[in-house]
Amino acid sequence: MIAFITVANLFAAVRLVRDILTSNKLFAGNAHRVASHRRVIWAPNVIAFGLWYWDLDRAGAAARAHQPYAATR
C-alpha cells in the first residue's frame, strides 16, 4: 500500500511539472491553482515518507511487535 501511494504521488508530481513546463492553460497566470496542486502532492508525500520510515526503522513494525521491550542502542 505504501508503494502504491509513493508511485501514485510520483506520477502526480511528474504530471504537475509537465503541465507547468508545457505552458498548460490550466496554470497560466494562476499561482493559487499551482500552489493548491502542490499541496495535494506534498501531503501524501509526507505521509508516505513517514510510513516508509516507520516500516523500515529497526527492521519494521513486526520486529518491534515481537520484542516490545528490547533495549535500543
For each residue, the residues with C-beta under 8 A, 3 or more apart:
1: 4 5
2: 5 6 48 51 52 55
3: 6 7
4: 1 7 8
5: 1 2 8 9 44 47 48 51
6: 2 3 9 10 48 52
7: 3 4 10 11
8: 4 5 11 12 44
9: 5 6 12 13 41 44 45 48
10: 6 7 13 14
11: 7 8 14 15
12: 8 9 15 16 40 41
13: 9 10 16 17 41 45
14: 10 11 17 18
15: 11 12 18 19
16: 12 13 19 20 34 37 38 41
17: 13 14 20 21
18: 14 15 21 22
19: 15 16 22 24 26 27
20: 16 17 24 27 34
21: 17 18
22: 18 19
23: 28
24: 19 20 27 28
25: 28
26: 19 30 33
27: 19 20 24 30 33 34
28: 23 24 25
29:
30: 26 27 33 34
31: 34 35
32: 35 36
33: 26 27 30 36 37
34: 16 20 27 30 31 37 38
35: 31 32 38 39
36: 32 33 39 40
37: 16 33 34 40 41
38: 16 34 35 41 42
39: 35 36 42 43
40: 12 36 37 43 44
41: 9 12 13 16 37 38 44 45
42: 38 39 45 46
43: 39 40 46 47
44: 5 8 9 40 41 47 48
45: 9 13 41 42 48 49
46: 42 43 49 50
47: 5 43 44 50 51
48: 2 5 6 9 44 45 51 52
49: 45 46 52 53
50: 46 47 53 54
51: 2 5 47 48 54 55
52: 2 6 48 49 55 56
53: 49 50 56 57
54: 50 51 57 61
55: 2 51 52 60 61
56: 52 53 60
57: 53 54 60
58: 63 64 72
59: 62 63 64
60: 55 56 57 63 64
61: 54 55 64 65
62: 59 65 66
63: 58 59 60 66 67
64: 58 59 60 61 67 68
65: 61 62 68
66: 62 63
67: 63 64 70
68: 64 65
69:
70: 67
71:
72: 58
73:
